[in-house]
Amino acid sequence: MALTEKGFMGDATGSDYLRARSAERVNGLPSGASESRDQTSGSAQETEVLTVQKGKEIRMSLTSNRGRKMLVARGTPGRRARQVLAAVGTTALASALIAATGPLPGAGAATTVTITLGYAGGTNIDPYYDHVIQSAENALPGIKVQQVVYATYDDQLDEMPTEVAAGTIPDIIVWDNSAPVGQYAQQSAILGLKKLVSSAGVNLSGDPAALIKAWTINGNLYGIPLYLQDSAYVYNLGMLQAAGITTLPKSMQQVGADALTVYKKTGKAGLTILDNLFHLTQYVLAFGGGWGFGKTINSTANIAGMQFLVNLFNEHAAVLPDQVGASWDGVAVGDNEAAMADGGPWYIGYMSSSAPKVNYSLEPIPTSTGKQFVVTYGGAYSITAHSKDPAADMELIKYLTDADAEHYVAIDTSFGFVPAASQYINLYRKLTPKYSGITNAVLANGLTLDYPPSTIQFGNALVSGFENIILRHSGTVRALLNSLQQAYGTS
Amino acid sequence: MAQGVGRPRTAPLLLTRSWRQPPRRARRDWGAAYALLAPAAALLGIWFVYPIVDTVVLAFQQVNLFHFSERTYVGLTNFHQLWVDPAFHHSLFITMIFVLLVVPAQTVVALVLASALQSVGRGKTIFRTAFFLPYMTSTVAVTTVFMKLFVEGGPLAASISRIFGLPDTTWYAEPSFALPFLVIVYVYMYIGLYVVVFLGGIENVPVELHEAAKVDGAGSFQRFRFVTVPGVRPYVLFVIVAGFIQAVQIFDQAYVIASNGAILGSPAGATATLVIFLYQQAFRLNNLGYGSAAAVVLLVIVFAGTVLTRRLLPERS
């Protein structure tokens, strides 16, 4: 079959095409290059075209001779080599001159800045970012966004330190402040945004004060809020009813009693907890404690909160998700393996897609005193110290957090997040009745995460010690927290 | 005497062609050989030699991933810290138990399976492929499937608990079951590779030896014990050495087990192998120098273990 490049190549035939391919191998220009060069010789004008189609470079020569364009092979290998050498030499000389003299006047106007944006992807999340990034690129013609998608949020947090070391961390990252943001700020791995915010004219007055406060460290702002996040307590109503429990617990003591009842009546776990720093923190807060940024690690309230969990594990009323074959607490609750768990709005998207038949309720977390609370925090865009153009990054962030982007968070309930902008939180609540228990008043009084400065190391040691206590029955809560106070505490 | 006469005839010939100054053509050939080797040598240098050298250098430094270029030499501090670190001792202990369980198990089972396969008349290729398949399959996929099988009430966990009177539990979530679970997954994955190695060895044992043993009245087990096993001795050595080198570096399966949001080495440090320890120190806890020191210790263990195995098990069949 003769290959004819009709339309574009005129009457070029398959053999011409193959000759052109042969010439391509001789030329040996670097992969990914793209260039077009004209050479006029007598009446014929030659244009060497290098294109990339479906990831493969395709280079061809167009010879225009009296109006006819033909695809032909050009020159002998020797001539080609000289041409290539001449081209490379000219390019190198030109590059050196440009580098030495700086950008040409007016060149900045046509320059496109490529900004890398890193976030943890997923089926529900990717369409959101595709949408808002497209909108931002349309509004900012000089900015091109390159998405760096991490498979999971845990992967993102695991990979970021090595990316910082390698200098490959994206210019902008999306994360929430349950992550060790303070540690990154302390190590100058992310930029303080206060000045950039004022110079770019980003308006943060529409975001809840608690959220701005959560992203403020030592007086500087380290994230522009994208979504609001809060902790909550999740009840599998079907499992509770099966155990004869008809009213939701009002205090943590009642949670413990109900967990035991569920275990005794159904043989299933009354409570499940994913053993990481964030989830353990909810229980120390529920007993009136907190880490106090390292000052109060071994406080009486913290010991009480941790001991509450240990007692439930000892009574078999609590399980870790993987003990029932679940990858996280939501799966255990959705699979009717556990009746209660600390969770958050991310349950809404998961339960609607993976466990639509399970009747559940999302409420503020009960405390030992009968009051309720949530931890108010949120996801935000941060600019890394690796960024080449922080001002351009802030321009992009301005569009990525504008009214359209926030509205999209509110209406796309499968996204699983609450919009950061206060004006859209009510809309989200209206569209997502499961979230109605988390009122504006509850959010406004939300607590913050007060991790010690060496957050990663502290979290690792806390979880390791907790696992030893509940799984190996080795050590005590008091001894664990005392040792952590000594190792990671601040005065 | 005849031998003594014969030998000197060749020696002077060799000596006259000086090794220091090869003929011009030979030198040209060497030049071509080195030129051809150069790309591979460069790649080996970049991808293998340089990382090892850099790891050794890092082992004597304190490095913060957030400020990677600012390295401080701390002498033997990292090694001293390893010496007194209970977590490191624990990881050495876990790795040692794992190796002691895995290497003999996979060697014996692979040899028995290979021997049985050799006697299969038809469909040998199918069986060989079937055994080799897990080795070619993704570690994450295999481990995840096993996690489903060994969950409380799951097909294998329930059967094993019924047969052996063990508690029906999720193996990878219980400290006393997690390491045996790791051994099972690991042996399942690597057994196919060693079956293929042993099959190659068994095919090299002369058929005449088996026939002679048969004529002498040897049964199947006796032929296996006195003909096959001595015949594949060099292969046994290879499988033990290679198995040891692989097993001491166990990481992937333990990493997958802890991927459910838990910390590495979960549950309660039951799968905290040496490589898990060094990975955690280097990349999770931001102690790159300390992790590198652990990697150097691992390198020494692998080297010493290999030398020791070769000394203890003579290669000659």
Chai-1 contact restraints between the chains, C-beta under 6 A:
chainA,res_idxA,chainB,res_idxB,connection_type,confidence,min_distance_angstrom,max_distance_angstrom,comment,restraint_id
A,P161,B,L65,contact,1.0,0.0,6.0,A-B,restraint_1
A,T162,B,F283,contact,1.0,0.0,6.0,A-B,restraint_2
A,V164,B,F66,contact,1.0,0.0,6.0,A-B,restraint_3
A,A165,B,L65,contact,1.0,0.0,6.0,A-B,restraint_4
A,A165,B,F68,contact,1.0,0.0,6.0,A-B,restraint_5
A,Q187,B,F66,contact,1.0,0.0,6.0,A-B,restraint_6
A,A189,B,F66,contact,1.0,0.0,6.0,A-B,restraint_7
A,L274,B,G261,contact,1.0,0.0,6.0,A-B,restraint_8
A,N276,B,G261,contact,1.0,0.0,6.0,A-B,restraint_9
A,D322,B,A173,contact,1.0,0.0,6.0,A-B,restraint_10
A,D322,B,N260,contact,1.0,0.0,6.0,A-B,restraint_11
A,Q323,B,T170,contact,1.0,0.0,6.0,A-B,restraint_12
A,Q323,B,A173,contact,1.0,0.0,6.0,A-B,restraint_13
A,G325,B,V151,contact,1.0,0.0,6.0,A-B,restraint_14
A,G325,B,T170,contact,1.0,0.0,6.0,A-B,restraint_15
A,S327,B,N260,contact,1.0,0.0,6.0,A-B,restraint_16
A,W328,B,G261,contact,1.0,0.0,6.0,A-B,restraint_17
A,Q457,B,L285,contact,1.0,0.0,6.0,A-B,restraint_18
A,N460,B,I263,contact,1.0,0.0,6.0,A-B,restraint_19
A,V463,B,I263,contact,1.0,0.0,6.0,A-B,restraint_20
A,S464,B,I263,contact,1.0,0.0,6.0,A-B,restraint_21
A,E467,B,P267,contact,1.0,0.0,6.0,A-B,restraint_22
A,E467,B,A268,contact,1.0,0.0,6.0,A-B,restraint_23
A,N468,B,A268,contact,1.0,0.0,6.0,A-B,restraint_24
A,L471,B,P175,contact,1.0,0.0,6.0,A-B,restraint_25
A,L471,B,P267,contact,1.0,0.0,6.0,A-B,restraint_26
A,L471,B,A268,contact,1.0,0.0,6.0,A-B,restraint_27
A,R472,B,P175,contact,1.0,0.0,6.0,A-B,restraint_28
A,R472,B,A268,contact,1.0,0.0,6.0,A-B,restraint_29
